[in-house]
Amino acid sequence: MATRRVATVFGGSGFIGRYVVRRLAQSGAVVRVAVRDPEAALFLKPMGAVGQIVPLYAPITEEALVARAVAGAEEVVNLVGILAERRRGDFARIQAEGAGRVARLAAKAGVARLAHVSAIGADPAGPSRYAASKGEGEAQVRAAFPTATILRPSVVFGPEDQFFNRLGRIAQFLPVMPVIAGETRFQPVYVGDVADAVLAVLSHAEAVGGVFELGGPRIWRFRELVAYILRETGRRRKMINVPMAALRLGAMLAEHLPGKPLTRDQLLLLARDNVVAPGAPGLAALAIAATPVELIVPTYLRLYRPGGRARELFAL
């Protein structure tokens, strides 16, 4: 009797993870969702049949638990990443050492395919700890699992994102709209396209061992994105350029606040373009048509329009 294939998704309850889990379940796989908080991942279970989606306690930092999560799996996806450290060294522990651990134990377990989601700008010699740890993670993954496929998305957007939603909230509550590094370029990519790319590299033999940079159909300057958000939220706000020196001081103070709303490391990231490198394989190479910001983002930015939340509740 044939057994169903098993796919393990580290970070499956996160923003990108929920889309990847849904698509894997739709493809017929039994999906192990390897997370730090299995109860917080229970919302994923209705995406599959009874018993098809299995939340599993497996922090990426724990050797034995990672080994258990990948045992018997045919496919492994690593989506785990952080934008700010809770403790000094978290970037290295999670995005470098953790990524290497998943790859090494997946190889040891005989996993056939590994998809590792990194980020555009990943570079072991990068100026930010985030980018450097992402680059080191890629290196460790490649050393342990040479046929792993690496995906590097730009800023990812979708209803649950922390990019457009955060800027929408700022537009909603502040009398002016701060602009940080307004000329920095971004190539926002839809979360559904990223999930489709993950499924594509797991199933296409020609993607094995490749590196794909994922961006949307349009490159935006940060200033253009802010102006677009103001238009879509119906907020008349003056855009104010914030000097980087003032931001560094604010970030130094903010790093001591709960949730770390802004860090000096994030400022280093904001100062660098986040676009697909010329000639790099991307969504088109995987036969995926990139979804424009304008098609998706207005559907959830409307919550930040005057009376937006009240209208949504009334519609329910």
Order of alpha helices (4+ residues) and beta strands (2+ residues): beta-alpha-beta-beta-alpha-beta-alpha-beta-alpha-beta-beta-alpha-beta-beta-beta-alpha-beta-beta-alpha-beta-alpha-alpha-alpha-alpha-alpha
